[in-house]
Amino acid sequence: SPSLSLFHLSFSLSPPLSLSLPLSVSLSLYSPPSSLMFVAVLFPRHTSPKDRQKTIDLIHTFRNYLHYHIKCSKAYLHCRMRARTAAFLKVLNRARPEKKTTEKKTISGKTFTRK
């Protein structure tokens, strides 16, 4: 049988029209500006008795799947930022001028440090 993981999944910044809320309820409570709405479209083949449990499992694990990939992306970006910062610090340290030595020698060969 074909893979069941290919159900239609879409996302948007606004809630779907099928979620009709009363006018007294503000949408800002349900969808803050930084949130996305995911909608899974299920077809009759997804709800057949043979495939029903697999569909339910996929929908239930979608949140964990999404959070895992978000976390991995953030870890990768932070790793790259740390590496880039380390490279910039190396460049800055190489560009630092060396301290001038104020150690002088007398005519007889003795050394002294000017204070």
DSSP file (Angstrom, degrees, kcal/mol; ACC not computed):
  #  RESIDUE AA STRUCTURE BP1 BP2  ACC     N-H-->O    O-->H-N    N-H-->O    O-->H-N    TCO  KAPPA ALPHA  PHI   PSI    X-CA   Y-CA   Z-CA
    1    1 A S              0   0    0      0, 0.0     3,-0.1     0, 0.0     0, 0.0   0.000 360.0 360.0 360.0 150.3    0.0    0.0    0.0
    2    2 A P        -     0   0    0      0, 0.0     2,-0.0     0, 0.0     4,-0.0  -0.225 360.0 -83.4 -66.0 157.3    1.2    3.6   -0.6
    3    3 A S    >   -     0   0    0      1,-0.1     3,-0.6     2,-0.1     0, 0.0  -0.341  31.0-151.8 -62.7 136.9    2.9    5.5    2.2
    4    4 A L  T 3  S+     0   0    0      1,-0.2     3,-0.2    -3,-0.1    -1,-0.1   0.557  80.9  85.2 -88.3  -7.6    0.4    7.2    4.4
    5    5 A S  T 3   +     0   0    0      1,-0.2     2,-0.7    53,-0.0    -1,-0.2   0.532  69.3  86.0 -73.0  -2.2    2.7   10.0    5.4
    6    6 A L    <   +     0   0    0     -3,-0.6     2,-0.2     2,-0.0    -1,-0.2  -0.320  54.3 138.9 -97.5  52.1    1.7   11.9    2.3
    7    7 A F        -     0   0    0     -2,-0.7     2,-0.4    -3,-0.2    35,-0.1  -0.644  64.6 -92.7 -88.7 157.7   -1.4   13.7    3.6
    8    8 A H  E     +A   41   0A   0     33,-0.9    33,-3.1    -2,-0.2     2,-0.4  -0.533  47.4 179.5 -75.3 124.4   -2.0   17.3    2.6
    9    9 A L  E     +A   40   0A   0     -2,-0.4     2,-0.3    31,-0.2    31,-0.2  -0.994   3.1 171.4-128.3 126.8   -0.5   19.7    5.2
   10   10 A S  E     -A   39   0A   0     29,-2.5    29,-3.1    -2,-0.4     2,-0.3  -0.908  11.5-160.8-131.7 160.8   -0.7   23.5    4.8
   11   11 A F  E     +A   38   0A   0     -2,-0.3     2,-0.3    27,-0.2    27,-0.2  -0.977  12.0 166.5-140.6 154.6    0.1   26.5    7.0
   12   12 A S  E     -A   37   0A   0     25,-1.7    25,-3.1    -2,-0.3    -2,-0.0  -0.948  44.5-111.4-155.2 172.0   -0.8   30.1    7.1
   13   13 A L  S    S+     0   0    0     -2,-0.3    22,-0.2    23,-0.2    -1,-0.0   0.667  99.7  57.5 -83.8 -18.1   -0.6   33.1    9.4
   14   14 A S  S    S-     0   0    0     23,-0.1    23,-0.2     1,-0.1     3,-0.1  -0.825  95.1 -99.2-113.7 153.9   -4.4   33.3    9.9
   15   15 A P        -     0   0    0      0, 0.0    -2,-0.1     0, 0.0    -1,-0.1  -0.318  49.3 -94.5 -66.4 152.4   -6.7   30.6   11.1
   16   16 A P    >   -     0   0    0      0, 0.0     3,-1.6     0, 0.0    22,-0.0  -0.260  29.2-117.0 -65.2 155.5   -8.6   28.6    8.5
   17   17 A L  T 3  S+     0   0    0      1,-0.3     0, 0.0    -3,-0.1     0, 0.0   0.740 110.0  71.9 -65.7 -21.9  -12.1   29.8    7.5
   18   18 A S  T 3  S+     0   0    0      1,-0.2     2,-1.3     2,-0.1    -1,-0.3   0.697  81.9  77.1 -69.3 -16.4  -13.6   26.5    8.9
   19   19 A L  S <  S-     0   0    0     -3,-1.6     2,-0.7     2,-0.0    -1,-0.2  -0.716  70.8-175.2 -91.3  87.3  -12.8   27.8   12.4
   20   20 A S        -     0   0    0     -2,-1.3    -3,-0.1     0, 0.0    -2,-0.1  -0.757   1.9-171.0 -89.5 117.6  -15.7   30.2   12.7
   21   21 A L        -     0   0    0     -2,-0.7     6,-0.1     4,-0.1    -2,-0.0  -0.798  30.1-100.0-105.5 147.9  -15.5   32.1   16.0
   22   22 A P    >   -     0   0    0      0, 0.0     3,-1.5     0, 0.0    -1,-0.1  -0.293  34.6-114.5 -60.4 153.0  -18.1   34.4   17.4
   23   23 A L  T 3  S+     0   0    0      1,-0.3    -2,-0.0     3,-0.0     0, 0.0   0.762 113.7  63.2 -62.4 -24.9  -17.5   38.0   16.9
   24   24 A S  T 3  S+     0   0    0      2,-0.1     2,-0.6     0, 0.0    -1,-0.3   0.695  88.1  81.7 -75.8 -16.3  -17.1   38.6   20.6
   25   25 A V  S <  S-     0   0    0     -3,-1.5     2,-0.3     2,-0.0    -4,-0.1  -0.786  80.8-134.5 -92.5 124.5  -14.0   36.3   20.7
   26   26 A S    >   -     0   0    0     -2,-0.6     3,-1.1     1,-0.1     4,-0.5  -0.591   1.0-145.2 -79.7 135.1  -10.8   38.1   19.6
   27   27 A L  G >> S+     0   0    0     -2,-0.3     4,-2.4     1,-0.2     3,-0.8   0.732  94.5  74.5 -69.2 -21.1   -8.6   36.1   17.2
   28   28 A S  G 34 S+     0   0    0      1,-0.3    -1,-0.2     2,-0.2    -2,-0.0   0.770  89.0  59.6 -65.4 -22.6   -5.6   37.6   18.8
   29   29 A L  G <4 S+     0   0    0     -3,-1.1    -1,-0.3     1,-0.2    -2,-0.2   0.852 114.9  34.2 -69.2 -33.4   -6.2   35.3   21.8
   30   30 A Y  T <4 S+     0   0    0     -3,-0.8    -2,-0.2    -4,-0.5    -1,-0.2   0.705 127.0  33.3 -97.5 -23.2   -5.8   32.3   19.5
   31   31 A S     <  -     0   0    0     -4,-2.4    -1,-0.2   -16,-0.0    -2,-0.1  -0.700  69.9-165.4-138.5  86.5   -3.3   33.4   17.0
   32   32 A P    >   -     0   0    0      0, 0.0     3,-2.1     0, 0.0    -3,-0.1  -0.246  42.6 -98.5 -62.0 162.2   -0.6   35.8   18.3
   33   33 A P  T 3  S+     0   0    0      0, 0.0    -5,-0.0     0, 0.0    -2,-0.0   0.745 122.1  52.4 -58.6 -24.7    1.4   37.6   15.5
   34   34 A S  T 3  S+     0   0    0      2,-0.0     2,-0.3     0, 0.0   -21,-0.0   0.217  92.7  98.0 -97.7  17.1    4.3   35.1   15.7
   35   35 A S    <   -     0   0    0     -3,-2.1     2,-0.3   -22,-0.2    -4,-0.0  -0.734  56.1-150.9-108.3 155.6    2.2   31.9   15.4
   36   36 A L        -     0   0    0     -2,-0.3     2,-0.5   -25,-0.0   -23,-0.2  -0.906  11.7-137.3-118.1 148.5    1.4   29.7   12.4
   37   37 A M  E     -A   12   0A   0    -25,-3.1   -25,-1.7    -2,-0.3     2,-0.4  -0.933  16.0-159.1-107.3 124.8   -1.7   27.7   11.8
   38   38 A F  E     -A   11   0A   0     -2,-0.5     2,-0.5   -27,-0.2   -27,-0.2  -0.868   5.9-168.6-103.3 136.7   -1.2   24.1   10.4
   39   39 A V  E     -A   10   0A   0    -29,-3.1   -29,-2.5    -2,-0.4     2,-0.5  -0.989   6.1-159.3-127.8 124.2   -4.1   22.4    8.7
   40   40 A A  E     -A    9   0A   0     -2,-0.5     2,-0.6   -31,-0.2   -31,-0.2  -0.907   8.8-152.0-103.3 125.9   -4.0   18.7    7.8
   41   41 A V  E     -A    8   0A   0    -33,-3.1   -33,-0.9    -2,-0.5     2,-0.4  -0.871  12.5-161.3 -99.4 119.7   -6.4   17.6    5.1
   42   42 A L        -     0   0    0     -2,-0.6   -35,-0.0   -35,-0.1    -2,-0.0  -0.851   0.6-157.4-105.4 136.7   -7.5   14.0    5.5
   43   43 A F    >>  -     0   0    0     -2,-0.4     3,-1.9     1,-0.1     4,-0.9  -0.611  37.8 -96.5-103.7 166.8   -9.0   12.0    2.7
   44   44 A P  G >4 S+     0   0    0      0, 0.0     3,-0.6     0, 0.0     4,-0.4   0.825 122.7  61.6 -55.2 -31.8  -11.2    8.9    2.9
   45   45 A R  G 34 S+     0   0    0      1,-0.2     3,-0.5     2,-0.2     6,-0.2   0.790 100.4  55.0 -66.8 -24.3   -8.2    6.6    2.4
   46   46 A H  G <4 S+     0   0    0     -3,-1.9     9,-0.3     1,-0.2    -1,-0.2   0.749 110.4  45.0 -77.0 -23.1   -6.7    8.1    5.6
   47   47 A T  S << S+     0   0    0     -4,-0.9    -1,-0.2    -3,-0.6    -2,-0.2   0.293  81.0 123.7-105.6  10.0   -9.7    7.2    7.7
   48   48 A S  S >> S-     0   0    0     -3,-0.5     4,-1.6    -4,-0.4     3,-0.7  -0.385  76.6-111.7 -65.9 151.0  -10.2    3.7    6.4
   49   49 A P  T 34 S+     0   0    0      0, 0.0     4,-0.4     0, 0.0    -1,-0.1   0.815 116.8  54.6 -55.9 -30.1  -10.2    1.1    9.2
   50   50 A K  T 34 S+     0   0    0      1,-0.2     4,-0.2     2,-0.1     3,-0.1   0.887 121.0  26.7 -71.1 -38.5   -7.0   -0.3    7.9
   51   51 A D  T <> S+     0   0    0     -3,-0.7     4,-2.0    -6,-0.2    -1,-0.2   0.387  92.4  98.3-106.8   1.4   -5.0    3.0    8.0
   52   52 A R  H  X S+     0   0    0     -4,-1.6     4,-2.3     1,-0.2     5,-0.2   0.910  83.5  48.5 -60.3 -46.0   -6.9    4.9   10.7
   53   53 A Q  H  > S+     0   0    0     -4,-0.4     4,-2.4     1,-0.2    -1,-0.2   0.881 110.6  50.9 -66.0 -38.0   -4.4    4.2   13.5
   54   54 A K  H  > S+     0   0    0     -4,-0.2     4,-2.3     2,-0.2    -1,-0.2   0.897 110.1  50.5 -65.8 -39.2   -1.3    5.1   11.4
   55   55 A T  H  X S+     0   0    0     -4,-2.0     4,-2.3    -9,-0.3    -2,-0.2   0.923 110.8  48.7 -62.8 -44.5   -3.0    8.4   10.5
   56   56 A I  H  X S+     0   0    0     -4,-2.3     4,-2.3     1,-0.2    -2,-0.2   0.912 111.3  50.1 -62.2 -42.9   -3.7    9.2   14.1
   57   57 A D  H  X S+     0   0    0     -4,-2.4     4,-2.0     1,-0.2    -1,-0.2   0.906 110.3  49.9 -63.2 -41.2   -0.2    8.4   15.1
   58   58 A L  H  X S+     0   0    0     -4,-2.3     4,-0.7     1,-0.2    -2,-0.2   0.909 112.4  46.6 -64.8 -41.7    1.3   10.6   12.4
   59   59 A I  H >X S+     0   0    0     -4,-2.3     3,-0.5     1,-0.2     4,-0.5   0.897 113.0  49.7 -68.3 -38.6   -0.9   13.6   13.4
   60   60 A H  H 3< S+     0   0    0     -4,-2.3     4,-0.4     1,-0.2     3,-0.3   0.845 114.1  44.5 -68.9 -33.1   -0.1   13.1   17.1
   61   61 A T  H 3X S+     0   0    0     -4,-2.0     4,-2.4     1,-0.2    -1,-0.2   0.505  89.1  89.0 -90.3  -3.1    3.6   12.9   16.5
   62   62 A F  H <X S+     0   0    0     -4,-0.7     4,-2.8    -3,-0.5     5,-0.2   0.903  85.6  52.6 -60.8 -41.5    3.7   15.9   14.1
   63   63 A R  H  X S+     0   0    0     -4,-0.5     4,-2.7    -3,-0.3    -1,-0.2   0.933 111.7  45.2 -61.1 -46.6    4.2   18.4   16.9
   64   64 A N  H  > S+     0   0    0     -4,-0.4     4,-2.4     2,-0.2    -1,-0.2   0.903 113.0  51.7 -63.2 -40.4    7.2   16.5   18.3
   65   65 A Y  H  X S+     0   0    0     -4,-2.4     4,-1.9     2,-0.2    -2,-0.2   0.922 112.6  45.2 -60.4 -46.1    8.6   16.1   14.8
   66   66 A L  H  X S+     0   0    0     -4,-2.8     4,-2.2     2,-0.2    -2,-0.2   0.926 113.3  48.8 -65.4 -46.2    8.3   19.8   14.1
   67   67 A H  H  X S+     0   0    0     -4,-2.7     4,-2.5     1,-0.2    -1,-0.2   0.875 109.2  54.1 -63.5 -37.5    9.8   20.8   17.5
   68   68 A Y  H  X S+     0   0    0     -4,-2.4     4,-2.3    -5,-0.2    -1,-0.2   0.931 111.0  44.7 -61.5 -46.0   12.7   18.4   17.0
   69   69 A H  H  X S+     0   0    0     -4,-1.9     4,-2.2     2,-0.2    -2,-0.2   0.851 112.4  51.4 -71.4 -33.5   13.6   20.0   13.6
   70   70 A I  H  X S+     0   0    0     -4,-2.2     4,-2.4     2,-0.2    -1,-0.2   0.930 111.5  48.3 -64.3 -44.5   13.2   23.5   14.9
   71   71 A K  H  X S+     0   0    0     -4,-2.5     4,-2.4     1,-0.2    -2,-0.2   0.902 111.4  49.6 -63.4 -41.5   15.5   22.7   17.8
   72   72 A C  H  X S+     0   0    0     -4,-2.3     4,-2.4     2,-0.2    -1,-0.2   0.898 110.6  50.5 -64.9 -39.7   18.1   21.1   15.4
   73   73 A S  H  X S+     0   0    0     -4,-2.2     4,-2.5     2,-0.2    -2,-0.2   0.912 111.3  48.0 -64.3 -42.0   18.0   24.2   13.2
   74   74 A K  H  X S+     0   0    0     -4,-2.4     4,-2.6     2,-0.2    -2,-0.2   0.912 111.3  50.4 -64.9 -41.6   18.5   26.5   16.1
   75   75 A A  H  X S+     0   0    0     -4,-2.4     4,-2.2     2,-0.2    -2,-0.2   0.907 111.3  48.9 -62.9 -41.3   21.4   24.4   17.4
   76   76 A Y  H  X S+     0   0    0     -4,-2.4     4,-2.3     2,-0.2    -2,-0.2   0.930 112.1  47.9 -64.2 -45.2   23.0   24.4   13.9
   77   77 A L  H  X S+     0   0    0     -4,-2.5     4,-2.4     1,-0.2    -2,-0.2   0.910 112.4  48.8 -62.5 -42.1   22.7   28.2   13.6
   78   78 A H  H  X S+     0   0    0     -4,-2.6     4,-2.5     2,-0.2    -1,-0.2   0.886 109.9  52.4 -65.6 -37.5   24.1   28.8   17.1
   79   79 A C  H  X S+     0   0    0     -4,-2.2     4,-2.2    -5,-0.2    -2,-0.2   0.925 111.4  46.3 -62.3 -44.8   27.0   26.4   16.3
   80   80 A R  H  X S+     0   0    0     -4,-2.3     4,-2.4     2,-0.2    -2,-0.2   0.883 111.6  51.7 -65.9 -38.4   27.8   28.4   13.1
   81   81 A M  H  X S+     0   0    0     -4,-2.4     4,-2.4     2,-0.2    -2,-0.2   0.907 110.1  48.9 -65.9 -40.1   27.5   31.7   14.9
   82   82 A R  H  X S+     0   0    0     -4,-2.5     4,-2.4     2,-0.2    -2,-0.2   0.917 112.1  48.7 -64.4 -41.7   29.9   30.5   17.6
   83   83 A A  H  X S+     0   0    0     -4,-2.2     4,-2.1     1,-0.2    -2,-0.2   0.905 112.6  47.9 -63.6 -40.8   32.4   29.4   15.0
   84   84 A R  H  X S+     0   0    0     -4,-2.4     4,-2.4     2,-0.2    -1,-0.2   0.892 110.7  51.0 -68.3 -38.9   32.1   32.7   13.1
   85   85 A T  H  X S+     0   0    0     -4,-2.4     4,-2.4     2,-0.2    -2,-0.2   0.910 109.4  51.1 -63.2 -42.1   32.6   34.7   16.3
   86   86 A A  H  X S+     0   0    0     -4,-2.4     4,-2.0     1,-0.2    -2,-0.2   0.902 110.0  49.9 -62.3 -40.2   35.7   32.6   17.1
   87   87 A A  H  X S+     0   0    0     -4,-2.1     4,-2.0     2,-0.2    -2,-0.2   0.908 110.7  49.4 -65.4 -41.0   37.0   33.4   13.6
   88   88 A F  H  X S+     0   0    0     -4,-2.4     4,-2.5     1,-0.2    -2,-0.2   0.895 109.2  52.4 -64.3 -39.6   36.4   37.1   14.1
   89   89 A L  H  X S+     0   0    0     -4,-2.4     4,-2.6     2,-0.2    -1,-0.2   0.882 107.1  52.7 -64.6 -37.2   38.1   37.1   17.5
   90   90 A K  H  X S+     0   0    0     -4,-2.0     4,-2.2     2,-0.2    -1,-0.2   0.926 109.9  48.5 -61.8 -43.7   41.2   35.4   15.9
   91   91 A V  H  X S+     0   0    0     -4,-2.0     4,-1.5     1,-0.2    -2,-0.2   0.922 112.4  48.4 -62.8 -43.7   41.3   38.2   13.2
   92   92 A L  H  X S+     0   0    0     -4,-2.5     4,-0.6     1,-0.2    -1,-0.2   0.899 110.9  50.4 -64.0 -40.1   41.0   40.9   15.9
   93   93 A N  H >< S+     0   0    0     -4,-2.6     3,-0.6     1,-0.2    -1,-0.2   0.866 109.4  51.0 -67.4 -34.9   43.7   39.3   18.0
   94   94 A R  H 3< S+     0   0    0     -4,-2.2    -1,-0.2     1,-0.2    -2,-0.2   0.822 108.7  52.7 -69.2 -29.6   46.1   39.1   15.0
   95   95 A A  H 3< S+     0   0    0     -4,-1.5    -1,-0.2    -5,-0.2    -2,-0.2   0.565  82.0 111.5 -83.2  -8.3   45.4   42.8   14.3
   96   96 A R  S << S-     0   0    0     -3,-0.6     2,-0.1    -4,-0.6    -3,-0.0  -0.487  74.5-118.3 -68.4 128.8   46.3   43.9   17.8
   97   97 A P        -     0   0    0      0, 0.0     2,-0.1     0, 0.0    -1,-0.1  -0.377  28.2-111.3 -69.0 146.5   49.5   45.9   17.8
   98   98 A E        -     0   0    0      1,-0.1     2,-0.2    -2,-0.1     3,-0.0  -0.451  35.8-101.7 -75.0 150.1   52.4   44.4   19.8
   99   99 A K        -     0   0    0     -2,-0.1     2,-0.3     1,-0.1    -1,-0.1  -0.487  36.3-117.2 -71.0 139.0   53.6   46.2   22.9
  100  100 A K        -     0   0    0     -2,-0.2     2,-0.4    -3,-0.1    -1,-0.1  -0.603  25.2-130.0 -76.8 133.3   56.7   48.3   22.4
  101  101 A T        -     0   0    0     -2,-0.3    -1,-0.0     1,-0.1    -3,-0.0  -0.692  16.3-166.9 -85.1 135.6   59.5   47.2   24.5
  102  102 A T        +     0   0    0     -2,-0.4    12,-1.4    12,-0.1     2,-0.5   0.142  44.3 128.3-106.2  18.7   61.2   49.9   26.4
  103  103 A E  E     -B  113   0B   0     10,-0.2     2,-0.3     8,-0.1    10,-0.2  -0.645  37.7-176.1 -78.2 125.3   64.2   47.9   27.4
  104  104 A K  E     -B  112   0B   0      8,-2.8     8,-2.6    -2,-0.5     2,-0.4  -0.819  17.8-137.0-121.1 158.8   67.3   49.8   26.5
  105  105 A K  E     -B  111   0B   0     -2,-0.3     6,-0.2     6,-0.2     2,-0.1  -0.915  15.0-134.9-116.5 144.1   71.1   49.1   26.6
  106  106 A T    >   -     0   0    0      4,-3.1     3,-1.3    -2,-0.4     6,-0.0  -0.336  35.9 -97.0 -84.8 175.5   73.8   51.3   27.8
  107  107 A I  T 3  S+     0   0    0      1,-0.3    -1,-0.1     2,-0.1    -2,-0.0   0.808 125.4  54.1 -64.4 -29.3   77.0   51.8   26.0
  108  108 A S  T 3  S-     0   0    0      2,-0.1    -1,-0.3     1,-0.0    -3,-0.0   0.545 122.7-103.4 -83.7  -6.0   78.7   49.3   28.3
  109  109 A G  S <  S+     0   0    0     -3,-1.3     2,-0.1     1,-0.4    -2,-0.1   0.343  75.1 136.6 103.7  -5.6   76.0   46.6   27.5
  110  110 A K        -     0   0    0     -5,-0.1    -4,-3.1     1,-0.0    -1,-0.4  -0.469  45.5-137.7 -72.9 148.0   74.0   46.8   30.6
  111  111 A T  E     +B  105   0B   0     -6,-0.2     2,-0.3    -2,-0.1    -6,-0.2  -0.800  23.6 174.8-106.4 149.6   70.2   46.7   30.1
  112  112 A F  E     -B  104   0B   0     -8,-2.6    -8,-2.8    -2,-0.3     2,-0.5  -0.986  26.1-128.1-147.2 157.0   67.7   48.8   31.9
  113  113 A T  E     -B  103   0B   0     -2,-0.3     2,-0.3   -10,-0.2   -10,-0.2  -0.926  22.3-133.2-109.6 125.8   63.9   49.3   31.7
  114  114 A R              0   0    0    -12,-1.4   -12,-0.1    -2,-0.5    -2,-0.0  -0.602 360.0 360.0 -77.5 132.2   62.6   52.8   31.4
  115  115 A K              0   0    0     -2,-0.3    -1,-0.1     0, 0.0    -2,-0.0   0.388 360.0 360.0-110.1 360.0   59.7   53.4   33.8
